[in-house]
């Protein structure tokens, strides 16, 4: 399950982005790790819907 965390950047355009965390299985070790990505607020649902 992914969770959305609002990012606070120092520029005024930082309010248009969200930091999204996704749990991904590592192909090397087989353990699950968290990957974080900065995504525009408009594209959060599309980002979470696609398979990585």
N, CA and C of each residue as an Amber inpcrd file, in Angstrom:
protein
   156
   0.8460000  -1.1610000   0.0000000   0.0000000   0.0000000   0.0000000
   0.9010000   1.2370000   0.0000000   0.5280000   2.2290000  -0.7580000
   1.3040000   3.4550000  -0.8310000   0.6370000   4.5280000   0.0110000
   1.4410000   5.4520000   0.4670000   0.8870000   6.5410000   1.2470000
   1.3640000   7.8620000   0.6660000   0.5500000   8.8810000   0.7810000
   0.8590000  10.1910000   0.2250000   1.2360000  11.1280000   1.3630000
   2.3750000  11.7880000   1.2140000   2.8300000  12.7520000   2.1850000
   3.0230000  14.0730000   1.4620000   2.4650000  15.1340000   1.9840000
   2.5820000  16.4310000   1.3430000   4.0100000  16.9480000   1.5260000
   4.6130000  17.3290000   0.4300000   5.9920000  17.8050000   0.4650000
   6.0270000  19.3040000   0.7330000   6.9930000  19.7270000   1.5080000
   7.1760000  21.1470000   1.7440000   8.5130000  21.5410000   1.1480000
   8.4620000  22.2360000   0.0300000   9.6720000  22.7200000  -0.6160000
   9.7800000  24.2230000  -0.3810000  10.9550000  24.7660000  -0.5560000
  11.1770000  26.1710000  -0.2380000  10.6500000  27.1190000  -1.3060000
  10.3730000  26.6570000  -2.4900000   9.8580000  27.5320000  -3.5360000
   8.3380000  27.5640000  -3.4660000   7.7580000  28.5670000  -4.0760000
   6.2970000  28.6810000  -4.0510000   5.6350000  27.6060000  -4.8990000
   6.3540000  27.0590000  -5.8830000   5.7770000  26.0050000  -6.7130000
   5.8080000  24.6490000  -6.0110000   6.4160000  24.5570000  -4.8350000
   6.4930000  23.3030000  -4.1000000   5.1510000  22.8110000  -3.6110000
   4.1710000  23.6830000  -3.5650000   2.8510000  23.2780000  -3.1160000
   2.1280000  22.4450000  -4.1580000   2.6560000  22.4020000  -5.3730000
   2.0290000  21.6650000  -6.4590000   2.5200000  20.2230000  -6.5420000
   3.3910000  19.8060000  -5.6310000   3.9590000  18.4700000  -5.6700000
   3.6510000  17.7120000  -4.3900000   3.6470000  16.3900000  -4.5070000
   3.4580000  15.5180000  -3.3490000   4.5550000  14.4680000  -3.3550000
   4.9950000  14.0650000  -2.1870000   5.9720000  12.9850000  -2.0730000
   5.1910000  11.7020000  -1.8470000   5.3600000  10.7520000  -2.7510000
   4.6070000   9.5090000  -2.6940000   5.5710000   8.3650000  -2.4050000
   5.2210000   7.5520000  -1.4260000   6.0200000   6.3820000  -1.0590000
   5.3410000   5.1330000  -1.5890000   6.1310000   4.2280000  -2.1540000
   5.6010000   2.9680000  -2.6590000   6.5070000   1.8360000  -2.1800000
   5.8980000   0.7470000  -1.7400000   6.6490000  -0.4120000  -1.2880000
   6.9310000  -1.3020000  -2.4960000   8.2120000  -1.6100000  -2.7290000
   8.6360000  -2.3760000  -3.8920000   9.5070000  -3.5330000  -3.4250000
   9.3340000  -4.6880000  -4.0550000  10.1500000  -5.8530000  -3.7180000
  11.4670000  -5.7780000  -4.4870000  12.5670000  -5.8720000  -3.7750000
  13.8910000  -5.7980000  -4.3780000  14.1810000  -7.0910000  -5.1280000
  14.5690000  -7.0030000  -6.4020000  14.8790000  -8.2270000  -7.1540000
  16.1620000  -8.9020000  -6.6750000  17.0550000  -8.1340000  -6.0670000
  18.3350000  -8.6730000  -5.6230000  18.2060000  -9.4920000  -4.3450000
  17.5330000  -8.9390000  -3.3250000  17.4670000  -9.6110000  -2.0270000
  16.1070000 -10.2340000  -1.7340000  15.0750000  -9.7810000  -2.4340000
  13.7370000 -10.2830000  -2.1680000  13.0330000  -9.5650000  -1.0370000
  13.7180000  -8.6190000  -0.3940000  13.1200000  -7.8550000   0.7040000
  12.3180000  -6.6850000   0.1310000  11.3760000  -6.2110000   0.9050000
  10.5880000  -5.0540000   0.4860000  11.2670000  -3.7760000   0.9650000
  11.3220000  -2.7840000   0.0800000  11.9150000  -1.4880000   0.3910000
  10.9390000  -0.3910000  -0.0110000  11.0760000   0.7740000   0.6080000
  10.2240000   1.9220000   0.2830000  10.9390000   2.7980000  -0.7270000
  10.2560000   3.1390000  -1.8130000  10.7630000   4.0700000  -2.8240000
   9.9310000   5.3380000  -2.7160000  10.5940000   6.4900000  -2.6540000
   9.8460000   7.7400000  -2.6040000  10.0880000   8.5260000  -3.8830000
   9.0520000   9.2200000  -4.3350000   9.0860000   9.9650000  -5.5790000
   8.2930000  11.2560000  -5.4130000   8.7960000  12.3250000  -6.0160000
   8.0720000  13.5840000  -6.0500000   7.1840000  13.5690000  -7.2930000
   5.8830000  13.7530000  -7.1090000   4.9080000  13.6680000  -8.1850000
   4.0280000  14.9160000  -8.1420000   3.6760000  15.4790000  -9.3100000
   2.7210000  16.5970000  -9.2920000   1.3850000  16.1410000  -8.7130000
   0.6890000  17.0330000  -8.0220000  -0.5770000  16.6770000  -7.3860000
  -1.5890000  16.1220000  -8.3830000  -1.5460000  16.5970000  -9.6250000
  -2.4860000  16.1130000 -10.6330000  -2.2080000  14.6670000 -11.0420000
  -0.9800000  14.1920000 -10.8870000  -0.6190000  12.8690000 -11.3650000
  -0.4780000  11.8090000 -10.2930000  -0.9370000  12.0850000  -9.0700000
  -0.7580000  11.1170000  -7.9780000  -1.5600000   9.8520000  -8.2280000
  -2.8160000   9.9900000  -8.6230000  -3.6520000   8.8060000  -8.8450000
  -3.1170000   7.9480000  -9.9840000  -2.6330000   8.5830000 -11.0570000
  -2.0670000   7.8240000 -12.1740000  -0.7840000   7.1150000 -11.7550000
   0.0300000   7.7810000 -10.9300000   1.2710000   7.1730000 -10.4710000
   0.9990000   5.9470000  -9.6190000   0.0260000   6.0540000  -8.7160000
  -0.2870000   4.9250000  -7.8430000  -0.9910000   3.8000000  -8.5930000
  -1.6910000   4.1190000  -9.6810000  -2.4050000   3.1010000 -10.4350000
  -1.4790000   2.2500000 -11.2920000  -0.3680000   2.8270000 -11.7510000
   0.5130000   2.0560000 -12.6370000   1.3710000   1.0990000 -11.8210000
   1.7280000   0.0000000 -12.4360000   2.5950000  -0.9940000 -11.8030000
   4.0430000  -0.5950000 -12.0360000   4.8960000  -0.7450000 -11.0230000
   6.3030000  -0.3780000 -11.2130000   7.1190000  -1.5620000 -11.4600000
